[in-house]
Amino acid sequence: MALNKEIILEGEIGSIAGFSGKKQRCPECGRETDKNFCAVHAEVNPEEEFSMTVKVNGKKAEIKEEHFKKIAGFNSQKIEGLPENEKMSLLKKKFEGKKIRATGKDGGNKFYPEELDVMRG
């Protein structure tokens, strides 16, 4: 995946486009692994990483743990044991309608924030 130039995405989170929770990623290239196997680096010892996708101004943005905590006010471990319907209800309440300003890379079909701030007002 080639990331294009750095851009600024500013707006209101309209919806949660996908909640995947914890993912296993290759420590070399960052690709998602399948049973400790990376498509590029073969057998690896993957790193665990949290992510979810939200829509801001119609653009999908991948939210990592550090940004999740800024938006929700708590870390992702708080929701791990919740039933799916309670989890989504809480996430919608905490995310939808929040105004954010993020700087990051455009991956074409998804934005990858490097810095993210929740805007007041």
C-alpha positions as CSV (number, residue, x, y, z in Angstrom):
1,M,0.0,0.0,0.0
2,A,1.5,3.3,-1.1
3,L,0.6,6.2,1.1
4,N,0.3,9.5,-0.7
5,K,1.2,13.0,0.5
6,E,0.3,14.2,4.0
7,I,-3.1,15.8,4.3
8,I,-5.4,17.3,7.0
9,L,-8.8,15.8,7.6
10,E,-11.1,17.9,9.6
11,G,-14.8,17.3,10.3
12,E,-17.4,15.4,12.3
13,I,-17.3,11.7,12.7
14,G,-20.5,10.6,10.9
15,S,-20.4,6.9,11.6
16,I,-18.4,3.9,12.6
17,A,-17.5,2.2,9.3
18,G,-15.9,-0.9,10.9
19,F,-14.9,-2.2,14.2
20,S,-12.2,-4.8,14.1
21,G,-10.6,-4.4,17.5
22,K,-7.2,-6.1,17.9
23,K,-5.3,-7.2,14.7
24,Q,-2.1,-9.1,14.3
25,R,0.4,-7.2,12.1
26,C,3.8,-8.0,10.6
27,P,6.5,-6.2,12.6
28,E,8.5,-5.7,9.4
29,C,5.9,-4.1,7.0
30,G,2.7,-3.6,9.1
31,R,0.6,-5.8,6.9
32,E,-2.1,-7.8,8.7
33,T,-1.0,-11.4,9.2
34,D,-2.9,-14.7,9.0
35,K,-1.9,-17.3,11.6
36,N,1.6,-15.7,12.0
37,F,2.1,-15.6,8.2
38,C,2.9,-12.4,6.4
39,A,2.3,-12.3,2.6
40,V,5.7,-10.6,2.2
41,H,7.9,-11.9,5.1
42,A,6.5,-15.4,5.5
43,E,6.5,-16.7,9.1
44,V,6.7,-13.8,11.6
45,N,6.1,-13.1,15.3
46,P,3.2,-10.6,14.8
47,E,2.6,-7.6,16.9
48,E,-0.9,-7.0,18.3
49,E,-2.5,-3.7,17.3
50,F,-6.0,-2.1,17.8
51,S,-7.8,-0.4,15.0
52,M,-11.3,0.6,13.9
53,T,-12.6,2.7,11.0
54,V,-14.8,5.8,11.1
55,K,-16.2,8.0,8.4
56,V,-15.3,11.7,8.5
57,N,-16.8,13.9,5.7
58,G,-17.5,10.6,3.8
59,K,-13.8,9.6,4.0
60,K,-12.8,6.4,5.9
61,A,-10.2,7.0,8.6
62,E,-8.4,4.2,10.5
63,I,-8.3,4.9,14.3
64,K,-5.5,3.4,16.3
65,E,-5.4,2.9,20.1
66,E,-3.9,6.3,20.9
67,H,-6.5,8.1,18.9
68,F,-9.3,5.9,20.2
69,K,-8.4,7.0,23.7
70,K,-8.5,10.7,22.8
71,I,-11.9,10.4,21.2
72,A,-13.6,7.9,23.6
73,G,-11.9,9.1,26.9
74,F,-10.9,5.5,27.8
75,N,-8.7,2.8,26.2
76,S,-10.1,-0.1,24.1
77,Q,-9.6,-2.7,26.8
78,K,-12.7,-1.2,28.6
79,I,-15.0,-2.5,25.8
80,E,-13.3,-5.9,25.1
81,G,-15.7,-8.1,27.3
82,L,-18.9,-6.3,26.3
83,P,-21.5,-8.0,24.2
84,E,-21.4,-6.8,20.6
85,N,-24.7,-4.7,20.8
86,E,-23.5,-2.9,24.0
87,K,-20.1,-2.3,22.5
88,M,-21.5,-0.7,19.3
89,S,-24.0,1.3,21.3
90,L,-21.2,2.7,23.5
91,L,-18.9,3.4,20.5
92,K,-21.6,5.2,18.6
93,K,-22.3,7.4,21.7
94,K,-18.6,8.2,22.2
95,F,-17.7,8.7,18.5
96,E,-20.5,9.8,16.3
97,G,-20.8,13.6,16.2
98,K,-17.3,14.3,17.6
99,K,-15.4,16.9,15.7
100,I,-11.8,16.0,14.9
101,R,-8.8,17.4,13.1
102,A,-6.2,14.9,12.0
103,T,-3.0,15.1,10.0
104,G,-1.8,12.0,8.3
105,K,-1.4,10.0,5.1
106,D,-4.0,9.3,2.4
107,G,-4.0,5.7,1.3
108,G,-6.5,6.3,-1.5
109,N,-9.5,4.6,0.0
110,K,-8.6,5.3,3.6
111,F,-7.0,8.0,5.6
112,Y,-4.3,7.1,8.2
113,P,-4.0,9.7,11.0
114,E,-0.6,10.3,12.6
115,E,-1.8,13.1,14.8
116,L,-5.4,13.6,15.9
117,D,-7.1,16.2,18.1
118,V,-10.7,16.3,19.3
119,M,-12.0,19.8,18.6
120,R,-14.1,21.8,21.1
121,G,-17.3,23.7,20.2
